Each structure stands twice: as structure tokens, then as C-alpha cells.
């Protein structure tokens, strides 16, 4: 169990998981744009654009965030 926790804490890989009406993002670098219908952010080598309606940051930590809302499109671009 402690090995799992250590791996989670030390993991620096950019990851995101899409759920119904939310997206969980880990190891992002910074938020570029934050609007209720568009959120853009950077990771180490990717740019992520999220489009939808009523988008809100439900959880915001140093390297982790949870976005809720009616997500219609997620675009991942090489930076």
C-alpha cells in the first residue's frame, strides 16, 4: 500500500480522466484561459482545450484539478 502511495505522489506524468460531465486532470503546468464555456491549460508538452457549457473548477490544487460542466469537446495538442 505504501508503495502505491509513493508512486502516486512521485508521478509527474500528465494524465486526464473523463467522466460523465467532469474531467479530472493531474500534473498540469498552468491554466491559460478560464471561462464558463472554454478552459485551456498547459502540461509539460501538451496544450489541452476543453469546450462546453457551465464549466467550473470544482477542485484546484497545485498540480491537480477537477472541471465539472457540460463538456462537449476535449482537444489535446502537442505544444
HELIX and SHEET records of a PDB file:
HELIX    1   1 UNK A    2  UNK A   10  1                                   9    
SHEET    1   A 6 UNK A  15  UNK A  19  0                                        
SHEET    2   A 6 UNK A  22  UNK A  26 -1                                        
SHEET    3   A 6 UNK A  64  UNK A  78 -1                                        
SHEET    4   A 6 UNK A  46  UNK A  60 -1                                        
SHEET    5   A 6 UNK A  38  UNK A  42 -1                                        
SHEET    6   A 6 UNK A  30  UNK A  34 -1                                        
END                                                                             
